[in-house]
């Protein structure tokens, strides 16, 4: 009757909620794509053409900063490397239209991430509450394949060999201290 550890419960909860995690990561990529696309649309066509001819003459970056219209210097990793528009930094010129577009994508991702974290925590707590592998197999059959296989004492230690070695120890006279 094996008991589940907190570490194992966390690992199993992570595996059980993998679909939610992947969906959340996909929404995060979509959010980053929205920000990257808006930034690239704001880059003048002439600058992009010049960059194609002379890329060594430009600073590029992998992150974009958002400020204003509901954002407070939020940093977003871009999907692609973008041309810096302010020294070595990239700033989006925020307006109502693009800020709403970014906010919608960001809120979808944040809600999805919160749902995933909540589900993962609930799964971990349920596993810890069930305590034993038998209870987990009975109540959460989805987790059964993720539990370690049952072990017998015979696999852990060869007792016949140990008994033989203990019986063949050298005889030593023990002196009692009085």
Secondary structure as UniProt FT lines:
FT   HELIX           6..16
FT   HELIX           18..42
FT   HELIX           45..53
FT   HELIX           55..57
FT   STRAND          60..68
FT   TURN            69..70
FT   STRAND          71..83
FT   TURN            87..88
FT   HELIX           96..130
FT   HELIX           133..139
FT   HELIX           141..146
FT   HELIX           153..156
FT   HELIX           159..167
//
